[in-house]
Amino acid sequence: MTALVPDQTGAEIFAQVLTAGPISRTVIAQRLGLSPSTVTRLLAPMIEDGYLSETGQKSATGLGRPQRLLQVNTDQCLVVGIQIARTHVAAVLTDLGARPLRRLEHMLDSLEPAHVLSVAAELTARLIAQAPSADARVLGVGVGVGGHVDAASGVCRSAVRLGWTDVAVAAPLSVATGLPVVVNNDVNALGIAERWFGEGRDVDSFAVISVGRGIGAALMFAGVLHSGAGGMAAEFGHLPIEPNGPDCACGNRGCVEALACSDAVLRMFREAGGRPEADYDAVTELARSGPEAERRAALDAFAVAGDALGRGLACLCNLLNPGLIVIAGEGVVAYEHFGPAMTAALERHAVSTAARDCAIKIDEDSETLWARGAACLVIKESLRARLS
């Protein structure tokens, strides 16, 4: 992928303006340990090319001379973000600040890789055709897949819910779209989005936990995504917490996911006599105001899910001691039901101050969440800059 800012130091400066702007030259220099003259020199071509502009003034100390602030002109570039799910492909067109401009979705009748990637290419073409500005530069396509992804090669090594093993994603999609393609695990992509533009903007080390049909995680250490030796880090959903628990999609038993994902909630609700046709949203609503028997069945199912999540979070806090955990995904619509049990289990099983050290925040944006995260893969790659 062609770098948006060729010079590496310039890319670090641009990333600071993008994620922390409006920001002054003085603050940029302080954050990156650069001289003010270096910052000014490297900013000049970015301003001249229209990628940055000056806006307003602010005193650095409250007493000194006001300084001009810099911001990114986010409409200069466009990015496509793709989420590949078991039931559908969702795509968004965003600006350089990952702000969604257009969204499309296509339900899948086949999970055969060639078909899914053809759908992704079609949605990409349609989004670009609908771009608000024909002059904006399209940086590339980011793809988030739920599973083990080798980001360097653009290959999905394993996606149990899709039935994929060693599926090349980046290369064929790049040929089909004529654009650079970046692929990663969908929760890793979400972690990057939270670090650049979300709850983790001012936090160097934190975790993102996704709750939905699967349970996933992303880990940020010192502002950098931790992927592990083979890209398998942060398989939070497959922490084994209940030896005699239900079977998990990964082939093991008693994983966090087997107890806390949306399908697990539905299974427990139905086993307790709840209506078999109810989906997750319906069970969430029944937990609020359903008939007493179904309301109790729904609340009990969410309590089990919350307890499993909390025990998993306690393992995470005891091991890594993060200062922030962001809970995201479509499952957070039911946070009011599983949150209390989750918090209680976290506090019960966390060692010493590990639970108190960690703030829990909820990201309720579910419609564009995953595809927007995928778009951030492209933004990050185009800058080739550290997140911090």
C-alpha positions, -999 to +999 in steps of 0.1 A: +000+000+000+013+034-010+021+055+021-001+085+026+029+104+041+062+090+027+085+102+055+082+080+086+085+109+110+060+129+090+036+099+093+040+100+131+032+137+131+002+132+108-011+104+130-009+127+160-030+153+142-055+127+130-061+111+164-056+140+188-064+170+167-070+199+167-035+201+182-007+226+182+028+222+168+042+225+203+022+196+217+031+175+187+068+182+193+064+174+230+046+141+224+071+128+197+102+143+213+110+164+182+122+199+178+096+225+169+115+234+138+114+197+126+076+196+132+071+229+113+092+217+084+075+184+080+040+198+084+045+223+055+040+199+026+010+183+043-007+217+046+003+227+011-012+194-003-044+201+015-043+171+039-040+194+069-054+229+078-051+254+106-081+261+127-085+283+157-060+292+184-052+281+218-026+291+244-004+262+254-002+273+290-031+296+294-007+325+297+015+325+266+008+336+231-020+316+215-009+289+190-026+279+158-041+244+159-039+218+132-066+194+120-068+168+092-090+175+063-106+141+065-126+144+033-094+143+012-093+105+014-118+077+014-116+041+028-137+010+024-143-012+054-157-047+050-170-071+076-173-107+066-198-124+089-215-158+088-248-144+076-238-113+056-211-090+043-214-054+055-194-025+040-189+011+048-173+040+030-155+063+055-135+094+054-099+096+068-113+099+103-132+067+100-165+085+099-191+064+080-204+081+049-223+052+032-232+017+043-243-014+023-251-049+034-256-081+014-271-113+029-251-145+021-267-176+006-232-193+004-200-191+024-179-204-005-149-180-004-150-170-041-187-160-037-181-141-005-152-121-020-172-114-051-199-099-029-172-078-011-159-066-044-193-056-056-201-037-025-168-019-027-175-008-063-210+004-053-198+024-024-170+041-044-196+050-071-217+067-043-187+087-030-197+122-021-165+135-038-152+121-071-118+138-064-111+121-031-083+096-030-094+060-022-067+046+000-078+009+000-101-017+014-099-031+050-114-065+057-123-079+092-128-116+095-138-135+127-110-160+131-073-165+129-059-142+102-023-140+090-023-103+084+011-102+067+000-126+040-037-116+039-048-152+045-075-163+068-059-194+084-091-205+102-126-192+106-148-218+123-181-200+118-173-195+081-159-229+075-128-214+061-092-228+063-063-211+046-084-188+024-065-161+006-085-128+011-063-099+003-048-110-030-080-119-049-100-090-035-072-066-045-073-080-081-111-077-081-112-041-068-080-027-082-072-014-047-048-023-019-064-047+006-055-052+043-070-081+063-070-088+100-091-104+127-123-083+131-118-076+168-081-066+162-095-041+137-120-029+163-091-024+188-073-002+163-105+018+158-109+023+196-073+034+199-074+059+171-109+073+174-127+057+203-126+051+240-089+042+239-076+075+224-059+086+255-051+051+269-019+033+259-028-002+272-063-016+272-084-044+260-115-046+237-139-074+244-166-082+217-198-098+227-222-113+202-224-146+182-188-150+193-167-136+221-134-120+210-107-096+222-080-073+211-051-062+233-032-029+231+002-027+248+019+007+249-003+018+221+005-011+198-017-040+189-005-073+203-011-101+179+012-128+193+037-151+176+012-164+150-016-139+151-035-159+177-032-136+207-063-125+227-085-156+221-104-145+251-136-164+241-117-196+243-104-193+279-116-226+295-135-216+326-159-245+331-144-280+327-178-297+324-194-269+306-211-269+272-193-277+239-177-248+222-174-241+185-136-244+188-139-281+197-133-277+235-157-275+264-166-248+289-150-218+271-162-183+279-178-182+244-197-214+250-213-198+281-216-161+271-222-157+234-256-148+221-263-184+209-255-196+245-280-171+259-306-184+235-299-220+243-302-214+281-334-194+276-350-222+255-339-249+279-357-230+307-389-231+287-386-198+268-402-195+234-380-212+208-385-186+180-372-157+201-339-142+189-314-123+210-331-090+207-364-105+217-349-122+247-333-089+257-367-073+256-384-102+275-358-097+302-371-061+306-408-066+305-419-101+294-443-125+312-428-134+346-417-170+336-400-159+304-386-128+321-370-150+348-357-174+322-341-146+302-326-129+332-311-162+344-296-169+310-280-134+310-268-139+345-249-171+335-234-153+305-224-123+326-208-145+352-187-163+325-176-130+311-167-117+345-146-147+353-128-143+319-122-106+326-108-115+360-082-137+343-074-109+320-071-083+348-050-107+370-026-114+341-023-080+324-037-054+348-052-032+321-065+003+329-094+000+306-116-026+291-141-017+263-171-039+258-184-038+223-204-057+197-240-064+189-245-082+223-241-050+243-278-042+237-283-065+267-256-051+289-281-040+315-289-077+320-255-093+319-235-064+332-242-068+369-233-105+370-202-097+349-190-070+373-197-091+404-177-120+390-149-097+380-147-082+414-150-116+431-122-133+412-098-104+406-067-103+428-060-073+450-067-041+431-069-056+396-106-050+392-105-015+407-076-005+385-097-012+354-124+010+341-152-007+321-167+013+292-194+003+267-193+010+230-229+009+219-224+016+182-232-017+166-245-009+130-212+003+115-189-009+143-172-038+126-168-024+091-156+009+105-130-010+124-119-027+092-115+007+076-091+017+103-068-011+092-063+008+059-058+041+077-032+026+100-014+009+071-014+040+049+004+059+076+027+031+087+028+048+121+026+034+156-008+039+173+006+058+202 
